[in-house]
């Protein structure tokens, strides 16, 4: 499925989301993604990469680390700014983008 076709259902669920590309890699920018982590509601900018990058099938980048002692966080520069992600493998790019996002948010709960 093409990137615009994959983005459409995601943007219906998250109307503020924006489709970005950098070096032919698709991203979805969330200006205020809401999710639960450690029993608390978090709201922060996030960047979903639904394609292969850095040896991972897909990635989720956040504007800041969520310190919990469980994960090793690493900074990456995308579109000229730092984003944080942790090692979470095996979320296939063949899934719909909404499912990719849900699978990346699951370990943060």
C-alpha positions in Angstrom: 0.0 0.0 0.0 1.3 3.5 -0.8 2.3 5.9 1.9 -0.6 8.3 1.3 -3.1 5.3 1.5 -1.4 4.2 4.8 -1.5 7.7 6.2 -5.1 8.3 5.5 -6.6 6.1 8.2 -4.0 7.3 10.7 -4.8 10.9 10.0 -8.5 10.1 10.5 -7.7 8.9 14.0 -5.1 11.7 14.6 -6.2 14.7 12.6 -3.3 16.8 13.8 -0.7 14.3 12.4 1.5 15.3 9.5 3.1 13.2 6.8 6.9 13.9 6.5 9.7 12.5 4.4 13.4 12.7 4.8 15.8 11.0 2.3 12.8 9.0 0.9 11.9 7.6 4.3 8.3 8.2 5.5 7.5 9.7 8.9 4.4 10.7 10.7 4.7 13.7 13.0 2.4 13.9 16.0 2.5 17.4 17.6 0.9 16.1 20.8 0.6 12.3 21.0 -1.3 11.2 24.1 -0.4 7.8 25.6 -0.1 6.1 29.0 3.2 5.3 30.6 3.8 4.1 34.1 0.1 4.7 34.9 0.4 8.4 33.9 -0.9 10.2 30.9 1.9 11.6 28.7 1.5 14.1 26.0 4.5 14.9 23.8 5.7 15.3 20.2 6.4 12.0 18.5 7.6 10.8 15.1 6.6 7.4 13.7 8.8 5.8 11.1 6.8 3.1 9.5 9.7 1.9 7.4 13.2 0.3 7.9 15.7 2.5 9.6 18.8 1.9 11.7 18.4 -1.9 11.5 14.8 -1.8 12.7 11.7 -2.6 10.6 9.9 0.4 12.1 10.6 3.0 14.9 8.9 5.4 17.2 10.8 8.5 18.2 9.7 10.8 21.1 10.7 14.3 22.0 12.1 13.1 25.3 13.1 10.0 27.2 10.8 8.4 29.6 13.1 7.3 32.5 11.9 4.1 34.0 15.2 2.1 34.4 13.9 -0.6 32.0 15.0 0.8 28.6 18.1 2.1 27.0 17.3 5.3 25.2 19.3 6.6 22.3 19.1 10.0 20.5 18.8 10.4 16.8 18.7 13.5 14.6 15.8 13.7 12.2 15.0 16.9 10.3 17.6 18.8 12.2 16.4 18.0 15.8 17.0 15.3 18.4 14.5 12.6 18.9 14.7 9.7 21.5 13.9 6.1 20.9 14.5 2.8 22.7 15.3 -0.7 21.4 12.0 -2.3 20.4 12.2 -4.7 17.5 10.0 -6.8 15.3 7.1 -4.4 14.6 6.8 -5.1 10.9 6.4 -2.4 8.3 3.7 -4.6 6.6 1.2 -3.7 9.3 -1.2 -0.8 8.9 0.4 2.4 10.3 -2.2 2.6 13.2 -1.1 -0.9 14.3 2.6 0.0 14.0 2.0 3.0 16.3 0.0 0.8 18.8 2.7 -1.8 18.9 5.4 0.8 19.6 3.3 2.4 22.4 2.6 -1.0 24.1 6.0 -1.3 25.9 5.7 2.2 27.3 2.5 1.3 29.3 
